[in-house]
Each structure stands twice: as C-alpha cells, then as structure tokens.
Amino acid sequence: MFPLRAGRRAFLGSVLWASLVLRRPSPALAQSAVVGPLDPSSRGTLEAVVDAIVPRDQDPGALDAGVPARILAHLSTHPEALKLYRAGLELVDRLAHQAGASSFSSLDGPEREQILSTLASGPDGPRESGRRVSRRVRRDVLAFYWGSVVGQGVIGYRPPLSGYPEYADPPRETRSPRP
C-alpha cells in the first residue's frame, strides 16, 4: 500500500495527465480567436483596395507585404478608425455595384482605380466621408507598406544592425566645417 502522501501525488499527477490528454478545444473559443474586426466580405474589399493602391508589378505589392493583416490589427485597437473603414468599404462596394460589378474585388485594376479616384474626388455631401476614407486608407496602406521589410527591400533600404546613430554626435567623416 502507498503512503498517503504518495497516493495524493499519484492521484493529482494522473488527473493532470488525463486533463491534458483528454482536453479538447471549445469550438466557440476557437472561432472567437479567428474573428476579426471586419466581416469576410469587407476583408475581401479591403484586400482589393490595398492591392489597387500598391499593386504587384516587377516589385512585390502591398498584399505581399501583409498590409491587410496589419490594417486589421490596427483596426482592432482603434474603434474610430474601424467605424471609418466599415463605412468606406461599404461605400466602395456600393460604387462597384452601381458600376455593374458584383463587388469591388471582382473588378480589374483600372476599374478599381477609377472607383477609388471618384471616391477621393467626389463633391461635398455624402462623398465627403468617401474623401476622408480615401485619404485614411491610402495613408495607412503606404505607411504599413513602406514600414515593412518587403517595402524597404523594394528601395534597397537596410536598417542599421546596431541601431540608429545618435544625431547629436554624428561620425567624424560627416562633420563638415560651416562656411
């Protein structure tokens, strides 16, 4: 017979082992971790807008740099930006429907650019929100693209390995006497 203390350890160890082996993730919890700030239709529109702003050509585009995921991460922490994006993506899809397309993402490059340019240059009134959305989305896409490793590689920028130099004390070879 086991001493009482060894019996407790054995029992607790088997309970722990059984809980780890038999544990199944809850489907509700698994889905809540995947759900983002935008619905799937809006995410598709966002990807199409991002691709229209910085498309792939001989260099990688914004989709290659993961810009939509970075925007979604940003939107999950900024509710005002999320509200602006939702309204703007809805407006973009509505303009695509008026142009005869099933969605903005189904359009080709020049048609997407046409819709985005009308969004940015619309008259005052309901399109004023479109102009705000256009400016915000372009700013975010360009900031996240050029701030990414992919965007920096496009222009050949290599950040310093040891950190950035102190500007108050530049290296000697860059100091020049003032005229």
N, C-alpha and C positions, 0 to 999 in steps of 0.2 A: 504494500500500500504506500502511496505517495504521501509525504508530509503535506500538511495543509497549505503551506506557502507554495510549494512546487505545484500543487494542484491548481491553485489560483493562476499562477503564471502560465501553466499549460492551457488552462481554460481560456484566459484572456488572449493568449497567442493564437489559439485556434479560432476564436471569434474574429480577431483582427484579420487573420489569413482568409477566413471564409468571407468576410465583408469585402476584401479586396478582390477575391476571385469571382464572387457572385455579383459584384456591383455592376449594374447596367446604367448607362447614362439615360436620363429622362429625355424623351423626345422634345418636350416643351422647353427644357433648358437648352438643348442643342439648337433649336430654332431661334431662341431669343438671342443667342450669341451671334447668329448669322445676319439677323435683320439689321439693316442699316437705316439711315435717316430718310432715304428715298425708296419709293416702290420700284419694282423691276422695270416698269415702262419708263419712268423718269430716269432711272440709271442708264437705260439704253439711249435715251435722248441726250443725257449728259455726255456719254461716251462719243456720240455723233458730233455734238457741239465741240468737244475737246479736240476731236480729230479734224474738224473743219478749221479750227484756229491754228493748230500746229500739225499739219498733215505729214505723213511719212512720204519722203521722196528719196533722194540719194542718202539722206541722213535719217536717223530714227525720229519718229514723231512723238507727240505727247502721250499717245497710248503706249508706246514702247517704254516711256519713262515712268509709267504708272501714275500719271496725273489724276485720272478719275478717282483712284483709291485715296490719294492724298486729299483731294477735294472732299470726298465723303468723310474722311476722318476729321477734317476741319469743320464740316457742317455738323457733325455730331456733337461738337462742343460750342457752337455759335448759333443760337436759335434765330437771331435776326437774319443772319446770312442764309440759314436754311429756309426761312419764310420767303426771302427774296428769290432764291434759287427755285423753289417749288413754283412760285408764280411765273417766273421767267421761263422755265422749262415747259410749263403748261401753255404759255403764250407761243413759244416756238412750235410746239406740236399743233396748236390751233392754226398758225400761219401755214404750216405744211399741209394741213387738211384743206385749207382754203385754196392752196395751190394745186390740189388734186391728188396729193400723195396720201398713202395710208398712215405714215408717220414721218417725222423728221429723219429718223435713222434710215429710212428706205430711200431717201434722196441721194443723188450722187454729189460729188464735190462742188461743182459750180452752182447747183441749185441750193445747196446748203449755205454757201457763201452769200447768195442773193437774199435768202431769208434773213440771215444774220445782219446783212447790211441794211435791210429795210427795218429791222428791229432797232438798229443803232441810230438810224436817221429819220425815224418816224416823227410826225408832228406832235405838238403838245397834247396832253389829254391822256387817254389810256395808254398810249405808246411811251409816255414819259417813264413809266415803270420799265418798259422794254429797253429804253436807253440806259437806265440805271443797271439793269440786269446785264446788258451787253458789256458795259464798262467793267462791272464787277467780275464777270466770268472771264473776260479777256485778261484782266489784271491777275486773277488767280491762276489761270492756265499758264500764263507766261512766267509768273513768279515760281510756280511749282516746277515748270519745265526747266527753266534756266538754273534753278536751285538744285536740280537733280544731277546725279552722276552722269546720266545719259546726255543731258543738255550741256553740261560742262565739257563733256568729251567731244561734242559736236564742234565747239570752237577751240578745242585744244587746251582748255584751262586745266591746270594741275595745281590743286591747292598745296601749300607748303606742308611738308611732312612734320615739321617741328612746330607748327603753329604759325600764327601771323607775327610779323616783326613789330616791334614797338615803334610807333611813328614818331614819338618824341625823341628817339635816339636812332636815326637811320644809320645804315652802314656807311663807312668812310668813303667808299667809291662813289656813292650817290650824292655826297655833300659837295656842293659847288659854292665857290665864293660869290657873294652878291655883287653885282656890278655897281 
